[in-house]
Amino acid sequence: MKQAIHRQNPADEFYFSEGCYIIEVSNSADDADVSIARARLEPGRTTRWHRLNGTAERYVILSGRGRVEIGAMAPVDVSTGDVVLIPPMCRQRITNTGKQDLVFLAICTPRFSHDAYQDIDDDPDQR
C-alpha cells in the first residue's frame, strides 16, 4: 500500500445492476487487502439477491433506514451507525425502508472484484 488520500467525488457515482448507486472510494491493486465503496439506495428500493465469492463484506450505515437480509437470519432493521457483517458466499440484500436515501459504506476484504460478484436473484434455491 502507498500513502494516499482518496477523495470522494459525487460525479463518480454510477448505477450498479444490483439496484443501487456506487462511488468506489478506494479500490486499487495498490491496496488489494480492502476496498471501500459508498452505496446509495433510493427509498422503497431493494438490491438484488447476491453473494461475493471469497470476499467478506461489511456495511456501515451512514444515513437512512433499511432492512438487511443475510444468510438464514431473519430480516433485521438497520439505521445510522449500525454495522452489518457478511461472510464470503453469504446471500444478501438490503431494502431502503425510509423516506430518504439509505447511504452506507461497503467495505470488502479482499478488495471487491466484479469476478467475485454473483447475482442469485433469479435462483430460488439461493433465496
PAZA-403303 format. One line per field, with one value per atom (N, C-alpha, C, O): residue number from 1; residue in one letter; chain; z, y, x. Coordinates in pm, 1 decimal, padded with zeros to 6 digits. Layout:
<recs>
k c(NUM:...)
r c(A:...)
c c(A:...)
w c(Z:...)
v c(Y:...)
u c(X:...)
</recs>
This chain:
<recs>
k c(1:1:1:1:2:2:2:2:3:3:3:3:4:4:4:4:5:5:5:5:6:6:6:6:7:7:7:7:8:8:8:8:9:9:9:9:10:10:10:10:11:11:11:11:12:12:12:12:13:13:13:13:14:14:14:14:15:15:15:15:16:16:16:16:17:17:17:17:18:18:18:18:19:19:19:19:20:20:20:20:21:21:21:21:22:22:22:22:23:23:23:23:24:24:24:24:25:25:25:25:26:26:26:26:27:27:27:27:28:28:28:28:29:29:29:29:30:30:30:30:31:31:31:31:32:32:32:32:33:33:33:33:34:34:34:34:35:35:35:35:36:36:36:36:37:37:37:37:38:38:38:38:39:39:39:39:40:40:40:40:41:41:41:41:42:42:42:42:43:43:43:43:44:44:44:44:45:45:45:45:46:46:46:46:47:47:47:47:48:48:48:48:49:49:49:49:50:50:50:50:51:51:51:51:52:52:52:52:53:53:53:53:54:54:54:54:55:55:55:55:56:56:56:56:57:57:57:57:58:58:58:58:59:59:59:59:60:60:60:60:61:61:61:61:62:62:62:62:63:63:63:63:64:64:64:64:65:65:65:65:66:66:66:66:67:67:67:67:68:68:68:68:69:69:69:69:70:70:70:70:71:71:71:71:72:72:72:72:73:73:73:73:74:74:74:74:75:75:75:75:76:76:76:76:77:77:77:77:78:78:78:78:79:79:79:79:80:80:80:80:81:81:81:81:82:82:82:82:83:83:83:83:84:84:84:84:85:85:85:85:86:86:86:86:87:87:87:87:88:88:88:88:89:89:89:89:90:90:90:90:91:91:91:91:92:92:92:92:93:93:93:93:94:94:94:94:95:95:95:95:96:96:96:96:97:97:97:97:98:98:98:98:99:99:99:99:100:100:100:100:101:101:101:101:102:102:102:102:103:103:103:103:104:104:104:104:105:105:105:105:106:106:106:106:107:107:107:107:108:108:108:108:109:109:109:109:110:110:110:110:111:111:111:111:112:112:112:112:113:113:113:113:114:114:114:114:115:115:115:115:116:116:116:116:117:117:117:117:118:118:118:118:119:119:119:119:120:120:120:120:121:121:121:121:122:122:122:122:123:123:123:123:124:124:124:124:125:125:125:125:126:126:126:126:127:127:127:127)
r c(M:M:M:M:K:K:K:K:Q:Q:Q:Q:A:A:A:A:I:I:I:I:H:H:H:H:R:R:R:R:Q:Q:Q:Q:N:N:N:N:P:P:P:P:A:A:A:A:D:D:D:D:E:E:E:E:F:F:F:F:Y:Y:Y:Y:F:F:F:F:S:S:S:S:E:E:E:E:G:G:G:G:C:C:C:C:Y:Y:Y:Y:I:I:I:I:I:I:I:I:E:E:E:E:V:V:V:V:S:S:S:S:N:N:N:N:S:S:S:S:A:A:A:A:D:D:D:D:D:D:D:D:A:A:A:A:D:D:D:D:V:V:V:V:S:S:S:S:I:I:I:I:A:A:A:A:R:R:R:R:A:A:A:A:R:R:R:R:L:L:L:L:E:E:E:E:P:P:P:P:G:G:G:G:R:R:R:R:T:T:T:T:T:T:T:T:R:R:R:R:W:W:W:W:H:H:H:H:R:R:R:R:L:L:L:L:N:N:N:N:G:G:G:G:T:T:T:T:A:A:A:A:E:E:E:E:R:R:R:R:Y:Y:Y:Y:V:V:V:V:I:I:I:I:L:L:L:L:S:S:S:S:G:G:G:G:R:R:R:R:G:G:G:G:R:R:R:R:V:V:V:V:E:E:E:E:I:I:I:I:G:G:G:G:A:A:A:A:M:M:M:M:A:A:A:A:P:P:P:P:V:V:V:V:D:D:D:D:V:V:V:V:S:S:S:S:T:T:T:T:G:G:G:G:D:D:D:D:V:V:V:V:V:V:V:V:L:L:L:L:I:I:I:I:P:P:P:P:P:P:P:P:M:M:M:M:C:C:C:C:R:R:R:R:Q:Q:Q:Q:R:R:R:R:I:I:I:I:T:T:T:T:N:N:N:N:T:T:T:T:G:G:G:G:K:K:K:K:Q:Q:Q:Q:D:D:D:D:L:L:L:L:V:V:V:V:F:F:F:F:L:L:L:L:A:A:A:A:I:I:I:I:C:C:C:C:T:T:T:T:P:P:P:P:R:R:R:R:F:F:F:F:S:S:S:S:H:H:H:H:D:D:D:D:A:A:A:A:Y:Y:Y:Y:Q:Q:Q:Q:D:D:D:D:I:I:I:I:D:D:D:D:D:D:D:D:D:D:D:D:P:P:P:P:D:D:D:D:Q:Q:Q:Q:R:R:R:R)
c c(A:A:A:A:A:A:A:A:A:A:A:A:A:A:A:A:A:A:A:A:A:A:A:A:A:A:A:A:A:A:A:A:A:A:A:A:A:A:A:A:A:A:A:A:A:A:A:A:A:A:A:A:A:A:A:A:A:A:A:A:A:A:A:A:A:A:A:A:A:A:A:A:A:A:A:A:A:A:A:A:A:A:A:A:A:A:A:A:A:A:A:A:A:A:A:A:A:A:A:A:A:A:A:A:A:A:A:A:A:A:A:A:A:A:A:A:A:A:A:A:A:A:A:A:A:A:A:A:A:A:A:A:A:A:A:A:A:A:A:A:A:A:A:A:A:A:A:A:A:A:A:A:A:A:A:A:A:A:A:A:A:A:A:A:A:A:A:A:A:A:A:A:A:A:A:A:A:A:A:A:A:A:A:A:A:A:A:A:A:A:A:A:A:A:A:A:A:A:A:A:A:A:A:A:A:A:A:A:A:A:A:A:A:A:A:A:A:A:A:A:A:A:A:A:A:A:A:A:A:A:A:A:A:A:A:A:A:A:A:A:A:A:A:A:A:A:A:A:A:A:A:A:A:A:A:A:A:A:A:A:A:A:A:A:A:A:A:A:A:A:A:A:A:A:A:A:A:A:A:A:A:A:A:A:A:A:A:A:A:A:A:A:A:A:A:A:A:A:A:A:A:A:A:A:A:A:A:A:A:A:A:A:A:A:A:A:A:A:A:A:A:A:A:A:A:A:A:A:A:A:A:A:A:A:A:A:A:A:A:A:A:A:A:A:A:A:A:A:A:A:A:A:A:A:A:A:A:A:A:A:A:A:A:A:A:A:A:A:A:A:A:A:A:A:A:A:A:A:A:A:A:A:A:A:A:A:A:A:A:A:A:A:A:A:A:A:A:A:A:A:A:A:A:A:A:A:A:A:A:A:A:A:A:A:A:A:A:A:A:A:A:A:A:A:A:A:A:A:A:A:A:A:A:A:A:A:A:A:A:A:A:A:A:A:A:A:A:A:A:A:A:A:A:A:A:A:A:A:A:A:A:A:A:A:A:A:A:A:A:A:A:A:A:A:A:A:A:A:A:A:A:A:A:A:A:A:A:A:A:A:A:A:A:A:A:A:A:A:A:A:A:A:A:A:A:A:A:A)
w c(00000.0:00000.0:00000.0:00066.3:-00076.4:-00081.1:-00002.2:00010.5:00049.4:00114.0:00010.4:-00103.5:00050.3:-00044.7:00029.3:00141.1:-00034.5:00009.9:-00103.7:-00216.6:-00073.5:-00173.3:-00139.1:-00029.9:-00231.4:-00210.1:-00281.0:-00397.7:-00208.0:-00266.5:-00360.9:-00321.0:-00484.7:-00585.1:-00626.3:-00690.5:-00591.7:-00627.0:-00776.1:-00814.4:-00860.6:-01005.2:-01048.3:-01159.6:-00962.5:-00994.3:-00967.2:-00996.4:-00912.0:-00880.0:-01008.1:-01109.8:-01000.7:-01114.0:-01063.6:-00947.9:-01152.5:-01118.5:-01138.4:-01243.8:-01035.2:-01042.3:-01061.0:-00998.6:-01145.2:-01180.4:-01059.9:-01070.9:-00947.2:-00823.9:-00778.9:-00707.5:-00821.6:-00789.6:-00705.4:-00653.3:-00691.1:-00612.2:-00685.6:-00789.7:-00629.4:-00686.3:-00604.5:-00481.8:-00672.2:-00608.3:-00642.2:-00754.6:-00544.3:-00567.1:-00510.7:-00391.4:-00595.1:-00549.1:-00481.1:-00547.8:-00350.6:-00275.0:-00276.1:-00292.8:-00258.3:-00259.8:-00305.8:-00233.9:-00425.1:-00478.2:-00578.7:-00696.0:-00529.8:-00610.1:-00584.8:-00474.2:-00687.2:-00672.5:-00575.8:-00519.3:-00556.6:-00460.4:-00316.0:-00225.4:-00295.3:-00161.7:-00176.1:-00150.9:-00216.8:-00252.1:-00133.4:-00152.3:-00010.9:00107.4:00136.7:00204.4:00085.7:00122.1:00012.4:-00057.7:-00001.3:-00084.3:-00004.1:00084.7:-00038.5:00027.9:-00080.6:-00164.0:-00079.0:-00171.9:-00091.3:00013.8:-00142.1:-00082.2:-00167.9:-00288.7:-00103.8:-00174.6:-00135.1:-00021.3:-00232.9:-00208.2:-00269.5:-00387.6:-00185.1:-00226.7:-00206.7:-00097.4:-00311.7:-00307.0:-00224.0:-00209.1:-00169.7:-00087.6:-00161.7:-00280.0:-00087.4:-00141.9:-00229.7:-00274.5:-00255.6:-00343.9:-00263.4:-00146.6:-00328.4:-00271.1:-00368.6:-00488.5:-00319.1:-00406.3:-00442.8:-00376.7:-00548.5:-00590.3:-00491.6:-00430.7:-00477.3:-00400.0:-00467.8:-00589.5:-00387.6:-00441.0:-00331.2:-00214.3:-00371.2:-00277.2:-00339.2:-00459.9:-00255.4:-00302.1:-00275.7:-00161.8:-00380.8:-00371.7:-00321.8:-00388.6:-00203.5:-00148.9:-00090.2:-00060.6:-00072.7:-00022.6:00090.8:00075.3:00205.0:00316.4:00297.0:00241.8:00343.2:00325.9:00457.0:00535.6:00478.3:00592.9:00540.5:00457.8:00589.1:00560.7:00685.0:00795.5:00668.1:00775.6:00735.0:00639.4:00806.8:00770.5:00809.8:00927.2:00709.9:00733.1:00754.4:00837.1:00680.4:00697.5:00637.4:00545.9:00690.6:00642.3:00725.8:00828.0:00677.0:00745.5:00642.2:00527.2:00685.7:00593.2:00664.8:00787.4:00584.0:00635.1:00557.1:00434.3:00630.1:00567.3:00585.0:00689.5:00481.1:00484.5:00446.8:00338.2:00539.4:00514.5:00559.6:00668.4:00474.5:00507.0:00547.3:00485.1:00652.8:00702.3:00813.3:00868.7:00846.1:00951.5:00909.4:00790.8:01007.5:00981.3:00940.9:00982.5:00861.0:00824.5:00949.6:01049.2:00943.4:01056.3:01010.4:00907.1:01087.7:01058.7:01100.0:01205.5:01014.8:01041.6:01022.5:00949.6:01090.7:01078.7:01106.4:01128.5:01105.0:01118.1:01231.3:01344.9:01197.6:01295.3:01301.7:01356.3:01247.2:01251.4:01154.9:01050.8:01191.5:01108.2:01083.0:01176.5:00956.5:00914.9:00865.6:00778.3:00920.9:00882.4:00791.0:00825.6:00674.0:00574.2:00531.9:00463.1:00572.5:00535.0:00384.0:00316.6:00331.2:00190.8:00158.8:00242.4:00039.2:-00014.3:00060.7:00043.0:00142.1:00216.7:00134.4:00095.7:00108.7:00031.1:00106.9:00230.0:00031.1:00095.9:00005.0:-00117.7:00068.6:00000.6:00108.1:00226.1:00064.9:00158.3:00094.4:-00026.1:00177.8:00133.9:00206.6:00326.6:00133.6:00196.2:00243.8:00162.3:00374.9:00432.7:00474.3:00527.2:00450.4:00491.7:00378.5:00269.1:00407.6:00310.4:00244.7:00152.3:00291.8:00235.9:00185.0:00215.5:00107.3:00059.2:00176.4:00280.8:00158.1:00251.5:00198.7:00085.9:00280.1:00238.8:00333.4:00455.5:00275.2:00358.9:00288.2:00165.8:00367.4:00314.0:00298.5:00385.2:00189.0:00167.6:00168.7:00077.3:00273.3:00292.6:00269.0:00339.3:00169.5:00129.8:00155.5:00133.0:00203.7:00218.9:00160.6:00199.0:00069.1:-00000.1:-00084.3:-00084.1:-00155.1:-00227.4:-00324.0:-00375.5:-00347.0:-00435.1:-00577.8:-00629.8:-00638.0:-00778.4:-00842.6:-00783.0:-00961.4:-01029.6:-01052.9:-01064.1:-01060.2:-01077.0:-00955.1:-00968.4:-00838.0:-00714.9:-00700.3:-00627.8:-00768.7:-00754.0:-00823.3:-00940.0:-00750.5:-00806.0:-00780.9:-00666.4:-00888.7:-00881.0:-00869.8:-00958.7:-00760.5:-00739.0:-00725.6:-00675.4:-00770.2:-00751.1:-00822.2:-00772.4:-00935.2:-01010.6:-00977.1:-01041.3:-00877.9:-00838.2:-00707.2:-00599.9:-00715.2:-00593.2:-00488.2:-00369.9:-00529.5:-00433.4:-00347.6:-00242.9:-00390.2:-00319.4:-00235.2:-00163.4:-00242.5:-00168.1:-00037.6:00038.0)
v c(-00117.5:00000.0:00123.4:00127.3:00223.9:00350.6:00456.3:00448.2:00553.8:00667.4:00736.2:00757.9:00769.7:00835.4:00894.6:00854.4:00989.8:01044.1:01019.8:01063.5:00950.7:00927.4:01019.4:01011.6:01105.2:01196.9:01144.1:01105.0:01144.1:01100.4:01208.7:01324.2:01171.8:01265.9:01226.5:01123.0:01305.3:01271.6:01247.2:01172.0:01309.2:01290.0:01149.0:01107.0:01076.1:00938.9:00835.4:00717.3:00878.3:00783.6:00718.3:00784.8:00586.3:00513.6:00415.4:00373.4:00379.9:00282.5:00143.7:00112.2:00060.6:-00078.1:-00167.1:-00143.6:-00268.3:-00354.9:-00423.4:-00475.8:-00423.8:-00477.7:-00397.5:-00449.1:-00270.2:-00187.6:-00065.2:-00002.2:-00030.3:00087.5:00168.7:00127.5:00284.7:00372.3:00360.0:00351.2:00359.4:00332.0:00440.7:00490.7:00476.5:00550.7:00464.2:00434.0:00424.6:00349.0:00447.2:00516.5:00452.8:00546.7:00500.8:00581.8:00370.6:00314.1:00169.5:00083.8:00143.0:00006.6:00001.4:00034.7:-00041.2:-00032.5:-00153.1:-00206.9:-00193.9:-00300.9:-00260.8:-00346.8:-00129.8:-00082.1:-00111.6:-00106.1:-00142.7:-00174.5:-00291.7:-00278.2:-00405.5:-00521.4:-00586.3:-00670.0:-00548.3:-00611.5:-00565.1:-00635.1:-00446.1:-00391.1:-00296.2:-00234.3:-00285.9:-00179.9:-00114.6:-00175.3:00011.7:00087.3:00154.0:00227.8:00127.8:00192.0:00259.3:00210.1:00373.1:00436.6:00396.3:00420.1:00334.7:00289.8:00377.8:00423.2:00400.5:00480.3:00406.4:00371.8:00383.4:00311.1:00401.9:00454.0:00420.2:00510.4:00451.7:00329.8:00536.7:00489.3:00385.8:00400.1:00281.1:00177.1:00075.1:-00020.1:00091.5:00001.2:-00109.1:-00090.9:-00223.5:-00338.9:-00384.2:-00394.0:-00411.9:-00465.7:-00609.9:-00674.9:-00657.2:-00795.9:-00889.9:-00854.4:-01011.2:-01113.2:-01137.4:-01154.4:-01138.8:-01163.7:-01218.7:-01224.0:-01259.3:-01303.9:-01274.9:-01253.0:-01274.9:-01249.1:-01371.7:-01416.5:-01424.4:-01543.1:-01504.8:-01430.8:-01555.5:-01531.3:-01392.9:-01354.7:-01316.9:-01179.8:-01157.7:-01181.7:-01111.7:-01071.5:-00925.1:-00846.7:-00889.4:-00752.4:-00701.8:-00777.6:-00572.1:-00505.4:-00384.0:-00309.1:-00364.6:-00241.8:-00154.9:-00201.5:-00029.7:00068.7:00169.7:00245.0:00171.2:00256.6:00400.8:00430.9:00489.0:00630.2:00715.0:00806.1:00685.9:00761.2:00682.3:00602.0:00707.2:00639.8:00518.0:00488.2:00449.2:00328.1:00218.3:00243.9:00096.3:-00014.5:-00143.9:-00150.1:-00246.7:-00383.0:-00471.1:-00477.9:-00538.3:-00622.3:-00768.6:-00809.4:-00846.3:-00990.5:-01054.9:-01032.2:-01136.0:-01204.2:-01349.0:-01378.2:-01438.4:-01580.3:-01627.7:-01591.9:-01709.3:-01765.2:-01680.7:-01717.3:-01567.3:-01480.3:-01421.5:-01400.0:-01396.0:-01321.6:-01179.1:-01130.9:-01110.3:-00971.7:-00885.4:-00902.6:-00792.9:-00707.0:-00560.7:-00525.9:-00476.3:-00333.6:-00272.1:-00304.5:-00182.3:-00114.9:00035.2:00080.9:00110.7:00256.7:00311.5:00235.5:00442.4:00511.0:00453.4:00439.3:00420.7:00369.3:00218.3:00164.9:00148.0:00001.7:-00052.6:00007.0:-00167.4:-00237.3:-00377.5:-00449.1:-00416.0:-00547.4:-00628.2:-00582.7:-00747.7:-00835.2:-00945.1:-01015.4:-00960.1:-01055.5:-01143.0:-01095.4:-01270.8:-01359.3:-01388.0:-01366.7:-01436.3:-01475.5:-01579.1:-01663.2:-01572.2:-01665.0:-01661.5:-01751.0:-01561.9:-01548.7:-01463.6:-01351.3:-01516.7:-01441.4:-01315.5:-01313.3:-01210.1:-01082.9:-00992.7:-01002.1:-00906.1:-00794.4:-00695.7:-00729.8:-00571.6:-00467.7:-00385.7:-00360.7:-00344.2:-00264.6:-00131.0:-00125.1:-00024.2:00107.0:00116.7:00120.2:00121.1:00127.1:00269.5:00291.9:00365.0:00502.5:00589.9:00542.2:00718.2:00816.2:00892.7:00970.8:00870.7:00934.0:00825.5:00707.6:00865.5:00768.6:00695.9:00755.5:00568.1:00487.7:00492.0:00450.4:00542.2:00556.5:00474.9:00484.8:00393.9:00310.8:00285.8:00294.1:00255.0:00210.2:00059.5:-00011.0:00010.5:-00132.9:-00156.6:-00115.7:-00222.9:-00245.9:-00393.9:-00479.2:-00424.1:-00562.6:-00602.7:-00525.0:-00727.0:-00785.8:-00926.4:-01005.8:-00961.0:-00866.7:-00770.6:-00779.7:-00680.2:-00576.2:-00635.0:-00745.5:-00558.3:-00601.1:-00619.3:-00538.6:-00727.9:-00756.3:-00800.2:-00877.7:-00752.9:-00793.5:-00944.2:-01003.3:-01006.7:-01151.9:-01225.8:-01338.2:-01165.5:-01228.6:-01215.5:-01292.9:-01118.3:-01088.7:-01195.2:-01227.2:-01249.7:-01348.9:-01304.5:-01297.9:-01274.1:-01239.7:-01369.3:-01454.1:-01385.9:-01508.6:-01478.1:-01560.9:-01359.3:-01315.6:-01406.8:-01426.1:-01461.8:-01546.3:-01693.5:-01776.9:-01727.6:-01866.1:-01893.1:-01858.2:-01955.6:-01976.3:-02062.4:-02052.9:-02146.7:-02230.8:-02148.9:-02196.3:-02027.0:-01943.9:-01835.8:-01763.1:-01823.5:-01718.0:-01767.0:-01690.7)
u c(00086.0:00000.0:00090.3:00193.9:00047.5:00119.8:00041.6:-00080.6:00113.2:00046.6:-00042.1:-00000.5:-00163.1:-00254.3:-00373.0:-00405.1:-00436.7:-00564.9:-00663.1:-00640.7:-00771.1:-00876.1:-00992.5:-01048.8:-01027.6:-01139.3:-01263.1:-01258.6:-01372.7:-01499.4:-01550.5:-01565.7:-01576.7:-01624.3:-01766.7:-01784.4:-01867.7:-02006.3:-02026.2:-02115.8:-01944.6:-01957.5:-01916.3:-01948.1:-01846.5:-01804.9:-01913.8:-01895.2:-02026.9:-02133.6:-02186.6:-02206.5:-02209.1:-02266.0:-02370.8:-02368.6:-02462.2:-02566.2:-02509.0:-02453.8:-02522.9:-02476.8:-02598.6:-02702.1:-02588.3:-02701.4:-02765.8:-02876.7:-02698.9:-02754.9:-02877.6:-02963.5:-02884.7:-03000.5:-02970.6:-03062.7:-02843.1:-02807.5:-02701.7:-02650.5:-02670.0:-02568.4:-02440.9:-02445.8:-02327.4:-02198.4:-02097.4:-02093.7:-02015.8:-01892.0:-01779.6:-01778.6:-01686.0:-01568.7:-01474.0:-01397.0:-01479.7:-01396.7:-01251.0:-01159.8:-01230.0:-01094.8:-01103.7:-01155.0:-01053.8:-01049.9:-00935.8:-00952.2:-00819.8:-00698.7:-00608.7:-00604.7:-00537.6:-00439.4:-00328.5:-00261.0:-00309.7:-00209.7:-00249.9:-00166.7:-00377.5:-00429.5:-00527.2:-00646.9:-00473.8:-00555.8:-00626.7:-00715.0:-00588.7:-00648.0:-00790.0:-00865.3:-00827.7:-00957.7:-01006.3:-00926.2:-01137.7:-01197.0:-01308.1:-01368.0:-01333.8:-01439.9:-01523.2:-01470.6:-01651.9:-01744.6:-01853.8:-01894.6:-01900.9:-02018.2:-02137.1:-02138.9:-02236.9:-02356.9:-02474.6:-02485.7:-02562.3:-02683.2:-02801.3:-02801.5:-02901.8:-03021.6:-03142.0:-03164.1:-03218.8:-03333.6:-03447.8:-03456.3:-03535.7:-03648.3:-03732.8:-03763.9:-03768.6:-03854.5:-03785.0:-03848.9:-03657.5:-03583.1:-03514.7:-03480.5:-03495.9:-03426.8:-03320.0:-03346.1:-03200.2:-03096.0:-03130.9:-03211.9:-03068.4:-03088.7:-03018.3:-02917.4:-03074.5:-03004.4:-02870.3:-02863.0:-02764.7:-02631.6:-02542.2:-02580.4:-02422.6:-02320.3:-02184.3:-02173.1:-02081.7:-01946.1:-01859.5:-01846.2:-01801.7:-01718.4:-01579.3:-01507.0:-01541.8:-01408.6:-01387.9:-01274.6:-01496.0:-01485.2:-01584.2:-01703.9:-01533.7:-01620.2:-01657.7:-01580.5:-01777.3:-01824.4:-01882.6:-01939.4:-01866.9:-01928.0:-02002.1:-01950.0:-02124.1:-02198.2:-02189.6:-02217.5:-02151.6:-02154.7:-02261.4:-02243.0:-02371.9:-02484.2:-02451.5:-02430.0:-02448.2:-02415.5:-02539.9:-02539.4:-02646.4:-02771.4:-02886.3:-02868.3:-03004.0:-03123.8:-03158.7:-03096.8:-03261.3:-03309.9:-03329.2:-03364.9:-03304.9:-03321.1:-03351.2:-03360.6:-03365.8:-03384.6:-03287.7:-03292.8:-03199.9:-03099.2:-03136.5:-03187.3:-03110.4:-03131.3:-02998.2:-02945.0:-02945.5:-02818.7:-02829.6:-02879.2:-02782.8:-02784.4:-02921.8:-03021.8:-02926.8:-03052.6:-03114.5:-03218.1:-03050.8:-03104.4:-03238.4:-03263.5:-03323.9:-03446.8:-03408.2:-03302.8:-03490.6:-03460.7:-03441.7:-03512.1:-03346.3:-03313.0:-03316.6:-03259.5:-03384.0:-03386.6:-03253.3:-03198.7:-03201.3:-03074.7:-03092.2:-03180.2:-03005.4:-03008.7:-02869.4:-02775.1:-02857.5:-02730.2:-02644.3:-02689.8:-02520.2:-02425.1:-02416.4:-02319.9:-02514.6:-02510.9:-02406.2:-02378.7:-02348.1:-02251.3:-02304.4:-02340.6:-02308.7:-02358.5:-02239.2:-02165.3:-02219.9:-02108.8:-02160.8:-02255.8:-02098.8:-02145.0:-02026.6:-01936.3:-02026.4:-01916.6:-01916.3:-02017.1:-01803.1:-01799.3:-01907.6:-01940.8:-01961.1:-02061.5:-02194.6:-02277.2:-02216.3:-02340.9:-02438.2:-02405.8:-02555.2:-02653.8:-02692.3:-02693.6:-02723.8:-02753.3:-02835.5:-02830.1:-02910.9:-02976.9:-03019.0:-03027.3:-03045.7:-03086.4:-03197.5:-03197.0:-03293.1:-03407.7:-03405.2:-03378.5:-03433.2:-03448.4:-03592.6:-03684.8:-03612.7:-03747.2:-03785.4:-03894.3:-03696.1:-03720.9:-03772.9:-03803.0:-03782.5:-03830.0:-03715.1:-03737.6:-03592.4:-03472.8:-03379.5:-03397.5:-03279.9:-03181.9:-03116.7:-03090.3:-03091.6:-03012.7:-02869.5:-02843.4:-02777.2:-02637.9:-02551.3:-02563.8:-02463.2:-02376.4:-02244.4:-02234.7:-02143.5:-02016.1:-02021.1:-02073.0:-01967.7:-01949.8:-01798.8:-01727.1:-01752.9:-01609.8:-01583.3:-01637.3:-01499.9:-01475.2:-01331.1:-01238.3:-01313.9:-01181.0:-01182.9:-01268.7:-01091.9:-01005.6:-01089.8:-01212.5:-01025.8:-01097.9:-01200.4:-01183.7:-01306.8:-01415.1:-01363.5:-01286.5:-01409.1:-01382.2:-01512.4:-01587.2:-01540.5:-01663.9:-01666.8:-01774.3:-01549.0:-01542.8:-01598.0:-01646.4:-01591.7:-01641.3:-01793.1:-01855.6:-01851.7:-01995.0:-02079.2:-02056.7:-02176.1:-02267.9:-02411.3:-02456.0:-02483.0:-02625.2:-02702.7:-02695.3:-02777.5:-02855.4:-03003.9:-03079.9:-03046.0:-03183.8:-03284.2:-03395.2:-03248.0:-03340.9:-03327.9:-03391.9:-03246.4:-03223.9:-03298.8:-03249.6:-03418.6:-03497.5:-03428.5:-03461.2:-03333.2:-03260.9:-03164.1:-03119.9:-03130.6:-03034.1:-03100.9:-03032.2:-03234.3:-03302.6:-03352.9:-03413.1)
</recs>
